[in-house]
Amino acid sequence: PAVGQPREIRAGRYTFTPDACLELAFNKLRGPIVEESDSVALAVPANLAPNQVTRLVEIALRAKLPLKGTASAPLAVAAHRAALLLVGKPAPPADKSPPSGWVVPLRPAATGPGAVVIVDADEFALSAATIMVERETARLLAHAVWPRVAVKAWKDRLLDAVSDRCVRLCRRDPRDSADAEQSLFEQLDEALERSRAGQRVGLTVRTAHWYQDLMLQPEELDGYCSGLAQAGAEAIREMIAGQRVPPRAVWLTHAAGRLPGLGQAIQQNTPEGTAVEVLPVGAVAHAAAALVPRWLTGDLPRTHLDAVLPYPAVSSRDAESAASRSASLTPRRG
């Protein structure tokens, strides 16, 4: 979020600008990228200003990335998965048993044009964008960011909760040792992944003089982060309440969906007819990659796509393909 701004980032005796940090990242990525492809697309957060996107492109080109186009990430995802809203998810084949836990809906799911809210999370903020999915166009209606419930806040809360547990168990605090605290912090990403999958989480705290192994249930991580989850869900609820018609669905990116308790809290605070789902880990990348052939053939303009993204008419086959890449959070109420 600081690209193009006069800020300094310090790391030991080194000082960088945000632009320099981004250029270092692009230079590191260039090698493996160009070995695989001669065409690159960038999906960027919806909250980046036009001058920041321009700067982003300049840095990517200076790093010699074979950039073909840029698009707003939530807009690209909505366009890539438009068939799920326009056509609907296919029902299980009549000659096969329905999936475990599948329940016949009380009323058919609505199809046709409708809105979807896409929720994302990163170190800067929790963010959401409302996209209207029309017959052949995805259109950005609104977007918002909430820095107070960024991923960093969740990790800080988990770090404090786990450290407090260590104090209760062995009278030692990992926060008293920079190495122990850093080691614990580096285990949090794996912990979030396991918790999202409903698995027990194992954490190990070690110093030169003591160690402690901890086993946590997913429900415990949800409890630690309940305040953040409720704050994030309330922000999404207020955003939805300001719209004339409730969205057809709320889609959480993988990064947002793994935040403990957030998906469930959003589900409890959304209208009855709104589905809540977690997208696969590669959803944004797949959406961006799908745009590259269209830029290469001239089907899309060589401008940043941040307001409107057209796409070909969708079919039931497109819906089947999109449904195979989706993951429901839990069955909706009713």
N, C-alpha and C positions, 0 to 999 in steps of 0.2 A: 503493500500500500504506500510505501514511501518513495517509489520510483519517480524520478524527476524532481524530487524535493531536496532542498539544501540541508541534509542531515548528515551526521557522522555516526558511524558504528565502530566501536573500539573493541579490539581483541588483543589483549596483552599490550605489546608495544606498537601494534599496527592500528591504523585508522583507515576506514573505508567509507565511501559514500554508498547509498543503496544501489546506485547505477553500477558502481564498480563491483559490488557483490554479485549482482545479477549477471554481469559480463563474465565473471569468474565461473559462475555456474554454467552458463551457456558454452563457454570454452571447454569445460570439462565434459559436457554432454556431446559436443560436436563429434568426437571420435566414434563412439558407439552408434550414434544416430546415422552418420553418413555411411557407415558400414552396412546398414540395413536398408536405407531408403534415400532417394534423392529428392524427396518432397516432405515438407514439414508443415504442420498446422499448429497454431497455438490457441488453446481455449483459455480465456482469461476471466477473472472475477468480474461480475457485472458492475461492481462499484468503482472500477478504475475509470478515471476521467479521460476524455479524448486525448489530451496532451500526454497523459501517462501511457496510453496505448501507443501513441506515435513514438514516444521514447523507447518503449519496449521493442517495437519493430526495429528501430535504429540500432539498438544494442544487439538484437538477434542477427541482423544483417552484418554488423561489424564483426560478430563472432563467426561469420561465414556459415550460418545455418541456412539450408535451402528452403527458406520460408515461402509458402505459397499463399497463406492467408491467415487471418485471425478472426475469432468469433467469441462472443460472450458465452461462457461455459453453460449456464442454465438454458440459454436460448438454443444452443447446439444440442443439448440433451433432450429438450422437449421436442425439437424437430426430429431427432433420430428415433424417438420412441412415440411419435404422434399416433401411430396405428393403435396403440393400447387404449387411447381415448376415443379415437374416431370409429374404430371397428369393435373394440372390446376384446377381452381375453377369450380365447376359444374354450368351449366346454370340453370336458373329458370325452373321448370317443365312446360311443354307445357299447362297443364290444369289449371295453376294458373297465376294470374297477376304478372308481375315483381315487385320487391320492389320499393317503392317510390324513385324517383331520379335515377333509373337504366336506363342506356342508352346503346343501342346496340353498341358494339365497332365497329370501322371502320375496324379493322382487328382482326382475332382471336389472343388471347393471346398466346405467345410462350410457349411450354411445352418441357419437356425433361431436361437434365442436364443444369445447369446454375449457376451463382453466385448470392449471396445475401449479402448485407451489413447490419449488425445488429448494431444499434446505442444504446448505453446505457449512463446513467449519474448517478453520485453519488457525494458525497461531495468532492472527490478528483479530478475528471476530467470528461469531456465528452470523450467517447471512442467509437471506431468502429472496427469491425472485418469483413473482407471479407471471406466468406465461399463458396467453390465450392461444390454444391450439385450434386453428381453423382448418378448413378443408385442404388447403394447399399452402398455408402460411402459419408460422409461429410468430407471435408478437409479444414483446415485453410490455407488461402493464405497470409493474412496480417492482422495486427492490429496496431492501433495507439491510443494515448491518448493526450488530450489537456487540461491540468490543468487550463488554463486561462478562460475556459468557463465551469468550474465545477458548480454543483448545488449551491454551496456556493456563487459563483459570481452572479447568478441569484437572489438569496434571498437577498443578500446585495444590489443589484440594486433596487429590489422592496421595500426594507426597506427604502432606501434613497428617492425613488420617493414618497412613501406614506407619509413619514415624511415631505417632502417638501410641499406636498399638505396640510397637517395639518397646516403648518406655514402660508400658503396663506389664509386658511379658518379662523383660530382662533388665529393666531400669537403665537402658542405654538408648540414646537418641541419635539416629543416623545423621541428623542435621548438624551434629557437633563435629562431624568429619566431612570435609569437602569431597573426599574420594568416595565415601560410603553414600553420601547424598547423590552424587553424580551417577554412581552405579545403579542406585535404586531408580533414579529418573530414567535411565536408559532402558530399564526393564518395563516401563509403563506402556510402551507401544504394543509389545507382545501381550501384556496383561489385558489391554483393551480388546485385542483381537480374540483372545480366549474367552473373555467375558461375553463378548458379542455372540460367540458360538455356544454359549451356555456351559462352558467348561470351567472347572476350578482353576484358580490362578495361583501359581507358585512364585514367590518373590524371595530373594536371598539378599541379606544385608551382611557385608563382611568388612572388617577392618583388620589392622595388624594384630589387634588384641581381643577381638570378640566377633561372633557371627550369630545371626538369627535367621532361621528359615520360617517363612510364613505361608500359610495356605488360606486363600480367601474364596468364598463363594461369589458368583456373579451378583447375588442379591445384596451382598455386603458392599460391593462397589456401587451399586445403585443407591444404597442408603447413604454412603459417604457423599454422593453427588446430588442428592435429592433436591437441595436448594437451587443448584445451578440448573438442573433439569426443569424444575418448575418455572424458573425465571425465563429460560429459553422457550418453553412451551407457551407461557403467557405472552411473550413477544410475538410468537407466530399466531396465537389466537387473536391478538389485537389487529395484526395485519390482515387476517382473514375477515374479521368483523367489519373492516372498512370497505369490503368489496360488496357489490350489489348482489352477487350470486355466490354461494359457497363453491370452493374449487372441487373439481371431480376427484382430485387426489393430492396428497402431499408425498413427494418423493424425497427421501433423504439420501444424499450421497454416502458412499462408504465411510468417509471421514466423519460425517455427522451421525450416521447410524451406529457407530461403535462407541459413542459417548454414553456412559452408563446412565440408564434411565430416561434419556432424552426422547427416544422413539415412543416409549410407553406414555410419557407425559404428554407428548404432542397428540397421541391417539386419544387420550382422555379429554383433550381440550379442543377437539375438532368436531364439526357438525356430523350428524349421524350418517349422512350419505357420502362422506369423504373417506376414501381409502387412504391408508398410510402404509407406505412400502419403503424398503431400503434397497437402493440400487446396488448392482455388483461393483466390485472394486474398480473395474476398468470402464465404467459407464461413460465417464467424461472423455477418456482417451478414444474409445470407440466412436463416440459422437464426433470428435474432432477429425479422426481419420476418415470418417465417411464423407466429410466435406472436401477432402483433397481432390478426388477425381472430378468433382464438380467445378473446382477452381481451375484445374488443368484444362478442362474442355470449354471453359468460358461460360458455364451455366450459372455461375455466381459472380458478382462483381468483385473486383480486387480492392474492396474497401472493408474496414472493420465491421463485422455484422453484429450490431449491438441492439438493434431495435426490431428489425423484421428479418425473418429467414424463411424464404420460400422453399418448398419441396414438392416432388411429384406426388400425384394422388396415390393414396395408400390402398392396400387390399387386405383381405383376410389372411393371405399368406404372410404379409408384413406383420400382422398382429401376432401370428403364431411365432414368428422369429423373435419379435420383441418380448413376448411372454416368456419364452425360454430363457431370456436373460434377466428376468425380474425376480425379486424375492419379496414375498409379503412379510410384513412384520409379524402380525398375529391376526387371526380372524377378527373382523370388525364386530362391534356390538350389533346384536340383532341378526 
